[in-house]
Amino acid sequence: MLKQIAVSDVTLGMYIQELCGSWLNHPFWKRRFLLDSESDLRRLQASAVVQVLIDTSKGLGVAGAITPMNRSETCQDAPPARVDAPPAPISASIEEEVRRARGICRSATAAVAEMFANARMGRAIEAEKAMEQVEAIASSIHRHPHALLSLARLKTADEYTYMHSVAVCGLMIALARQMNMSGQQVREAGVAGLLHDIGKIGVQDAVINKPGKLTDNEWQLMRRHPEMGHRILKECGQLNQETLDVCLHHHEKLDGSGYPHGLSGEQIPLLARMGAVCDVYDAVTSNRAYKAAWDPAEALHRMAQWSGHFDKAIFHAFVKTLGIFPVGAQVRLQSGRIGVVCEQSPDSLLRPKVEVVSPIQLQRPIRPQIIDLALEPESDRIVSREPTRK
């Protein structure tokens, strides 16, 4: 039986069927869950939610009588790990999470494509559908922070715009968690990353994927996509200002040379400064019609040298999120071997797991071997990035 009650009447043991009002007002990932934590109760009471819908067939009623619970329904509706907790120890191997993350990437990419198509036809963005994808992406990053991010770099030209949105969403969530942001801010960062390029629906694919230099008219059209996107998201009426800011200002630069408004320093909202780093990193590490992808470590190295582009503190947190040698980076070991970083070490940014693919002196492939440099510190170490051979 469903019953709508005031938040002041909520007690532990109730099954929350729905938190009334916008999902942006509440501090939880899902609307439906069994309220069995005192800290969750306090967070609910401190939130902007005024009323909730409870299901007395799955938990306590207002009078305090417990009704029988269907175990399968309760397990099915249980919430995933919440993003407001600090980054937790890895709970799945990268191999296990890569298998799950493939499905998440496919689903999220299809959802973004559908949202972009609906926006082209003048339909409003459905914020809750975007949130479902953010929830799945965040859950994957919670289980293993590098699995989905490494997959999201692998895009075809046809799906670039949509997979780029998924990748930036994942990077924003991981960065926000690294910066110890609140659950609300992590949620906003993820949604903003997923929707930051919605304005590109107003730019022809021929311009977005043009292999040569853009004409002045084409460049002016491209520069208008943040404002187009901001207008689209504002009209949906379900997103707050922080999320809209990322769409509008993710191409601003710290020195004021960006667009569309030439903002500088702290004039650029915090989430937009984060979005600038995540957007550029995914763009330069992806193959495009007009350029080949940079190796992840090379990308971080080059971005670090761009004076006046990024907020330094945010960029440093971003490097810590990915590792100095991110997953997918090609590196040279002290032994002379060449390898590809396949997993980060939680204890050392300089000693990840490396899949050795070739002895440099022979320049011929050998059977791949995975070395955990954190567990074998004396056996070998990374001495440099190895340029990707084109």
C-alpha positions as CSV (number, residue, x, y, z in Angstrom):
1,M,0.0,0.0,0.0
2,L,1.3,3.4,-1.0
3,K,1.0,6.4,1.3
4,Q,2.3,10.0,1.0
5,I,3.6,11.4,4.3
6,A,5.6,14.4,5.4
7,V,9.4,14.0,5.8
8,S,9.0,14.9,9.5
9,D,7.0,11.6,9.9
10,V,9.5,9.4,8.2
11,T,11.2,6.8,10.5
12,L,13.8,4.1,10.1
13,G,12.4,0.9,8.6
14,M,10.2,2.6,6.0
15,Y,10.5,1.8,2.4
16,I,10.8,5.0,0.3
17,Q,8.9,4.4,-2.9
18,E,9.4,8.0,-4.2
19,L,10.9,11.3,-3.0
20,C,8.4,13.9,-4.1
21,G,9.7,16.7,-6.3
22,S,12.8,17.1,-8.4
23,W,15.6,14.6,-8.0
24,L,18.0,17.6,-7.8
25,N,16.4,18.3,-4.4
26,H,17.3,15.1,-2.7
27,P,20.7,13.6,-1.7
28,F,20.2,10.0,-3.0
29,W,20.8,8.3,-6.3
30,K,17.5,6.5,-6.4
31,R,14.1,7.4,-5.4
32,R,13.3,3.8,-4.1
33,F,15.1,2.3,-1.1
34,L,14.7,0.8,2.3
35,L,15.6,3.5,4.9
36,D,17.7,1.6,7.3
37,S,20.5,4.1,8.2
38,E,20.3,6.8,10.8
39,S,22.7,9.0,8.7
40,D,20.4,8.6,5.6
41,L,17.4,9.6,7.7
42,R,19.3,12.8,8.9
43,R,20.3,13.6,5.3
44,L,16.7,13.2,4.1
45,Q,15.4,15.5,6.9
46,A,18.1,18.1,6.1
47,S,17.2,18.0,2.4
48,A,14.8,20.2,0.4
49,V,12.3,17.2,0.1
50,V,9.0,18.0,1.9
51,Q,7.1,14.8,1.3
52,V,7.7,11.2,0.4
53,L,5.7,8.2,-0.8
54,I,6.2,5.1,1.3
55,D,5.3,1.5,0.4
56,T,3.9,-0.2,3.6
57,S,4.1,-3.6,1.9
58,K,7.9,-3.4,2.0
59,G,8.6,-1.6,5.2
60,L,7.1,0.2,8.3
61,G,3.9,2.1,8.1
62,V,3.2,5.3,9.8
63,A,1.8,3.5,12.8
64,G,5.0,1.5,13.2
65,A,3.5,-1.9,12.3
66,I,5.9,-4.0,10.0
67,T,4.3,-5.6,7.0
68,P,5.8,-8.7,5.3
69,M,8.5,-7.8,2.9
70,N,9.1,-9.5,-0.5
71,R,12.8,-10.3,-0.4
72,S,13.3,-10.4,-4.2
73,E,11.5,-7.0,-4.6
74,T,13.6,-5.4,-1.9
75,C,16.9,-6.6,-3.4
76,Q,15.8,-5.5,-6.8
77,D,15.0,-2.0,-5.6
78,A,18.0,-1.6,-3.3
79,P,20.1,1.5,-4.2
80,P,23.6,1.3,-5.6
81,A,26.6,2.8,-3.8
82,R,26.0,6.5,-3.3
83,V,28.4,9.0,-4.8
84,D,28.7,11.2,-1.7
85,A,30.8,8.6,0.0
86,P,34.6,9.1,-0.4
87,P,36.3,7.0,-3.1
88,A,36.1,3.4,-1.8
89,P,38.6,0.6,-2.3
90,I,38.2,-1.2,-5.7
91,S,35.5,-3.8,-5.3
92,A,35.9,-5.5,-8.7
93,S,38.8,-6.5,-10.9
94,I,39.4,-4.4,-14.0
95,E,38.6,-7.5,-16.1
96,E,35.2,-8.0,-14.4
97,E,34.3,-4.3,-14.6
98,V,35.4,-3.9,-18.2
99,R,32.8,-6.6,-19.1
100,R,30.1,-4.7,-17.3
101,A,31.3,-1.3,-18.5
102,R,30.9,-2.3,-22.1
103,G,27.2,-2.7,-21.6
104,I,27.0,0.5,-19.7
105,C,28.8,2.4,-22.4
106,R,26.5,1.0,-25.1
107,S,23.4,1.9,-23.2
108,A,24.6,5.4,-22.2
109,T,25.7,6.1,-25.8
110,A,22.3,5.1,-27.2
111,A,20.6,7.2,-24.5
112,V,22.7,10.3,-25.4
113,A,22.0,9.8,-29.1
114,E,18.3,9.6,-28.3
115,M,18.4,12.8,-26.2
116,F,20.3,14.6,-28.9
117,A,17.7,13.4,-31.5
118,N,14.8,14.5,-29.4
119,A,16.4,17.9,-28.9
120,R,16.8,18.3,-32.6
121,M,13.1,17.8,-32.9
122,G,12.3,20.4,-30.3
123,R,11.5,18.0,-27.5
124,A,12.6,18.8,-24.0
125,I,15.5,16.9,-22.4
126,E,14.2,14.4,-19.8
127,A,16.5,15.0,-16.9
128,E,15.6,11.8,-15.1
129,K,16.6,9.7,-18.1
130,A,19.9,11.4,-18.1
131,M,20.2,10.7,-14.4
132,E,19.7,6.9,-15.0
133,Q,22.8,6.9,-17.2
134,V,24.8,9.0,-14.7
135,E,23.8,6.5,-12.0
136,A,25.1,3.5,-14.0
137,I,28.3,5.2,-15.0
138,A,28.9,6.3,-11.3
139,S,28.3,2.8,-10.1
140,S,30.9,1.4,-12.5
141,I,33.4,4.0,-11.4
142,H,32.7,3.1,-7.8
143,R,33.4,-0.6,-8.5
144,H,36.6,0.2,-10.5
145,P,37.5,3.7,-11.4
146,H,39.5,3.0,-14.6
147,A,37.6,0.3,-16.4
148,L,34.8,2.5,-18.0
149,L,37.2,5.4,-18.5
150,S,39.6,3.3,-20.5
151,L,36.7,1.9,-22.7
152,A,35.2,5.3,-23.3
153,R,38.4,6.5,-25.0
154,L,37.8,3.9,-27.8
155,K,35.4,5.6,-30.2
156,T,34.6,5.5,-33.9
157,A,34.2,8.8,-35.8
158,D,30.4,8.1,-36.2
159,E,29.8,7.8,-32.5
160,Y,32.3,10.4,-31.3
161,T,29.9,13.1,-30.1
162,Y,27.8,10.6,-28.1
163,M,30.6,8.6,-26.6
164,H,32.5,11.8,-25.9
165,S,29.5,12.8,-23.7
166,V,29.7,9.5,-21.9
167,A,33.4,9.8,-21.4
168,V,33.2,13.3,-20.0
169,C,30.5,12.3,-17.7
170,G,32.7,9.5,-16.3
171,L,35.7,11.8,-16.0
172,M,33.6,14.5,-14.2
173,I,32.3,11.9,-11.7
174,A,35.8,10.5,-11.0
175,L,37.3,14.0,-10.7
176,A,34.5,15.3,-8.4
177,R,35.0,12.3,-6.1
178,Q,38.8,12.9,-6.1
179,M,38.1,16.4,-5.0
180,N,35.9,15.2,-2.1
181,M,32.8,17.0,-3.4
182,S,29.4,16.4,-1.9
183,G,27.0,13.9,-3.3
184,Q,24.9,16.7,-4.8
185,Q,28.0,18.2,-6.6
186,V,29.1,14.8,-7.9
187,R,25.6,14.2,-9.3
188,E,25.6,17.7,-10.9
189,A,29.1,17.1,-12.3
190,G,28.0,13.8,-13.9
191,V,24.8,15.2,-15.5
192,A,26.7,18.2,-16.7
193,G,29.3,16.1,-18.3
194,L,26.7,13.9,-20.1
195,L,24.9,16.9,-21.5
196,H,27.7,19.5,-22.0
197,D,27.8,19.2,-25.8
198,I,24.1,19.1,-26.5
199,G,24.5,22.4,-28.4
200,K,26.3,20.5,-31.1
201,I,22.9,19.4,-32.5
202,G,22.9,22.9,-34.1
203,V,26.2,22.2,-36.0
204,Q,26.3,20.0,-39.1
205,D,28.2,16.7,-38.8
206,A,30.2,17.7,-41.9
207,V,31.6,20.6,-39.8
208,I,32.1,18.7,-36.6
209,N,34.0,15.9,-38.4
210,K,35.7,18.0,-41.1
211,P,39.2,16.6,-41.7
212,G,40.6,20.0,-42.8
213,K,40.7,23.4,-41.3
214,L,37.4,25.1,-40.6
215,T,36.4,28.2,-42.5
216,D,35.8,31.4,-40.6
217,N,32.0,30.8,-40.9
218,E,32.3,27.2,-39.8
219,W,34.4,28.2,-36.8
220,Q,31.9,30.9,-35.8
221,L,29.1,28.3,-36.0
222,M,31.1,25.9,-33.8
223,R,31.8,28.6,-31.2
224,R,28.1,29.1,-30.8
225,H,27.4,25.5,-29.6
226,P,27.8,26.3,-25.9
227,E,25.1,29.0,-26.0
228,M,22.8,26.8,-28.1
229,G,23.2,24.0,-25.5
230,H,22.6,26.3,-22.6
231,R,19.4,27.5,-24.1
232,I,18.2,23.9,-24.7
233,L,19.0,22.8,-21.2
234,K,17.5,25.9,-19.6
235,E,14.2,25.3,-21.5
236,C,13.9,21.8,-20.1
237,G,13.4,23.5,-16.6
238,Q,14.8,20.5,-14.6
239,L,18.5,21.4,-14.3
240,N,20.1,23.8,-11.9
241,Q,22.5,26.6,-12.7
242,E,25.7,24.7,-11.9
243,T,24.8,22.1,-14.5
244,L,23.9,24.8,-17.1
245,D,27.2,26.6,-16.4
246,V,29.2,23.6,-17.6
247,C,27.4,23.5,-20.9
248,L,27.8,27.3,-21.4
249,H,31.4,27.7,-20.1
250,H,33.4,24.5,-20.7
251,H,35.4,26.3,-23.5
252,E,36.4,29.2,-21.3
253,K,40.1,29.5,-20.4
254,L,41.6,30.7,-17.1
255,D,43.4,33.5,-18.9
256,G,40.2,34.9,-20.5
257,S,41.0,33.8,-24.0
258,G,38.2,31.2,-24.3
259,Y,34.6,31.5,-25.4
260,P,31.7,32.3,-25.5
261,H,32.2,35.1,-22.9
262,G,35.9,35.4,-22.4
263,L,35.6,34.7,-18.6
264,S,38.8,34.4,-16.6
265,G,39.9,32.9,-13.3
266,E,37.2,32.4,-10.7
267,Q,34.7,34.1,-13.0
268,I,34.4,30.6,-14.5
269,P,32.2,28.5,-12.3
270,L,34.0,25.6,-10.5
271,L,32.2,22.8,-12.4
272,A,32.9,24.5,-15.7
273,R,36.6,24.7,-14.9
274,M,36.5,20.9,-14.2
275,G,34.5,20.4,-17.4
276,A,37.2,22.2,-19.4
277,V,39.9,19.7,-18.3
278,C,37.7,16.6,-18.8
279,D,36.4,17.8,-22.2
280,V,39.9,18.5,-23.6
281,Y,41.5,15.4,-22.2
282,D,38.9,13.1,-23.8
283,A,39.0,15.0,-27.1
284,V,42.8,14.8,-27.5
285,T,43.0,11.1,-26.5
286,S,40.3,10.2,-29.2
287,N,40.9,9.6,-32.9
288,R,39.2,12.4,-34.9
289,A,38.8,13.0,-38.6
290,Y,41.4,15.7,-38.5
291,K,44.0,14.2,-36.0
292,A,45.2,11.0,-34.5
293,A,44.7,10.4,-30.7
294,W,47.4,11.3,-28.3
295,D,48.6,8.7,-25.9
296,P,47.0,9.3,-22.4
297,A,50.3,10.1,-20.7
298,E,51.3,12.3,-23.6
299,A,48.0,14.2,-23.3
300,L,48.5,14.9,-19.6
301,H,52.1,16.0,-20.3
302,R,51.1,18.4,-23.1
303,M,48.1,19.8,-21.2
304,A,50.3,20.6,-18.2
305,Q,52.3,22.9,-20.5
306,W,49.4,25.0,-21.7
307,S,49.8,28.1,-19.7
308,G,46.6,30.0,-18.8
309,H,44.3,27.2,-20.1
310,F,43.3,25.2,-17.0
311,D,42.9,25.7,-13.2
312,K,46.1,24.3,-11.9
313,A,44.6,22.8,-8.7
314,I,41.8,21.1,-10.7
315,F,44.3,19.8,-13.2
316,H,46.5,18.3,-10.5
317,A,43.5,16.6,-9.0
318,F,42.7,15.3,-12.5
319,V,46.2,13.8,-12.9
320,K,45.8,12.1,-9.5
321,T,42.4,10.8,-10.7
322,L,43.9,9.1,-13.8
323,G,47.5,8.5,-12.6
324,I,50.6,10.0,-14.0
325,F,50.7,7.2,-16.4
326,P,47.0,6.6,-17.2
327,V,45.5,3.3,-18.4
328,G,46.4,2.9,-22.0
329,A,49.6,4.9,-21.8
330,Q,52.7,3.4,-23.6
331,V,55.8,3.5,-21.4
332,R,59.4,2.5,-21.4
333,L,60.8,0.5,-18.5
334,Q,64.3,0.6,-17.1
335,S,64.9,-2.9,-18.4
336,G,64.5,-1.6,-21.9
337,R,61.1,-3.2,-22.4
338,I,58.1,-1.3,-23.8
339,G,54.7,-1.8,-22.1
340,V,51.2,-0.4,-21.9
341,V,49.6,0.6,-18.6
342,C,46.7,-1.7,-17.9
343,E,45.7,-0.8,-14.3
344,Q,46.6,1.8,-11.7
345,S,48.0,1.0,-8.3
346,P,46.0,2.5,-5.5
347,D,49.2,3.1,-3.5
348,S,51.5,4.6,-6.1
349,L,50.9,6.8,-9.1
350,L,54.3,5.8,-10.5
351,R,54.0,2.0,-10.2
352,P,50.9,0.8,-12.1
353,K,50.4,-2.6,-13.7
354,V,52.1,-2.8,-17.1
355,E,51.5,-5.2,-19.9
356,V,54.9,-5.7,-21.5
357,V,54.6,-6.0,-25.2
358,S,58.1,-5.7,-26.7
359,P,61.8,-5.6,-25.8
360,I,62.9,-2.3,-27.2
361,Q,66.3,-3.5,-28.4
362,L,64.7,-6.2,-30.6
363,Q,61.7,-4.2,-31.9
364,R,59.7,-7.3,-32.3
365,P,56.6,-8.6,-30.4
366,I,56.8,-11.1,-27.6
367,R,54.1,-12.9,-25.6
368,P,52.5,-10.2,-23.4
369,Q,53.4,-10.3,-19.7
370,I,51.7,-8.3,-17.0
371,I,54.0,-6.9,-14.3
372,D,52.7,-5.2,-11.1
373,L,55.4,-2.6,-10.5
374,A,53.9,-1.8,-7.1
375,L,54.4,-5.4,-5.9
376,E,57.8,-5.8,-7.6
377,P,59.5,-2.5,-7.0
378,E,63.0,-3.9,-7.4
379,S,62.3,-5.8,-10.6
380,D,61.7,-2.8,-12.9
381,R,60.3,0.7,-13.1
382,I,59.0,3.2,-15.6
383,V,61.6,5.6,-16.9
384,S,59.7,7.5,-19.5
385,R,56.7,7.8,-21.8
386,E,57.1,6.0,-25.0
387,P,55.8,7.9,-28.1
388,T,53.0,6.1,-29.9
389,R,54.2,5.0,-33.3
390,K,51.9,6.3,-36.0
